[in-house]
């Protein structure tokens, strides 16, 4: 792996390990928020109870744990770059009495599995962060059995995801942050229409399709929104760490104002939009 990709991978691993306590704290809220995309992935995969499934970039365990309840005579291998996140996934499996899973910390660009191993692959909100997306897609294609199915989700554009832009837009308007290099990992890196469709086709997948799926972040209050974002959103926290106390307070006030203006009744339920992409191994 090129040194630059290796550096990105190590930075990401450190970041996800660092933020794993926040993800554990907000797991119920975040999993409710992301469930519609996971449900769509599961629907598209048309799972059989004997399937062996690979869930990539699974974080705290979803949608892999839900899939494990469907493939009762199969198995789900839940993977992530961060073992600290997978520790939460293992705890969640234990709490739910799910036994037909195993976890493995690994890099998607170097999957430690034999060719033609899995019947299906799920990957909810991973591609935006993979250093080399085409290599990742080719690795997924390699470990799928012929006829195997893959489904992934990525975030739609910023204009449809106020839950991101309320915070990051405010930071960007207040701080002179250097723009990331073109094509570098980020929330909206895959938002262009048919971006992942074309990537899948390039990696050799067939019958590729894309559909939009809506979600809703049910914060209920602006306090919950702010506290959650400052404990799970790595780019947000990284940017805030470069601000002095006065600037942090100014950003906080402006974010509150933005959210309160959008939800004047005080019931903060933020709509979101994602793209779910499906493909098959010929």
Number of C-alpha atoms within 10 A of each C-alpha: 9 6 8 10 14 13 13 16 19 13 12 19 20 14 15 22 17 17 18 23 16 17 23 18 13 17 17 10 15 18 17 14 20 20 17 16 24 27 15 19 24 22 11 18 22 10 17 14 14 13 21 24 28 28 26 30 28 26 28 28 26 23 24 31 24 18 27 25 19 17 18 17 13 18 23 26 20 29 28 25 23 25 20 20 26 25 18 19 26 20 13 18 21 11 9 12 10 15 15 17 22 15 19 16 20 18 19 25 20 12 18 13 13 10 15 16 16 25 23 27 28 29 25 24 23 21 26 21 20 22 21 17 21 17 16 20 23 19 19 28 26 20 22 27 17 16 15 22 26 30 25 26 27 26 26 23 19 17 10 15 20 19 18 18 15 18 23 20 15 17 23 15 10 15 14 8 11 7 7 9 7 7 12 14 19 14 19 17 18 24 18 12 12 16 14 27 20 14 18 26 15 13 20 17 24 17 13 20 16 18 12 15 18 16 18 19 18 17 18 14 15 20 12 15 21 17 12 18 19 18 18 22 17 16 15 17 15 12 15 19 11 12 15 9 11 9 15 17 12 14 23 17 12 17 22 18 15 16 21 16 11 15 16 10 8 13 14 21 18 20 15 22 21 22 23 26 24 25 25 24 24 14
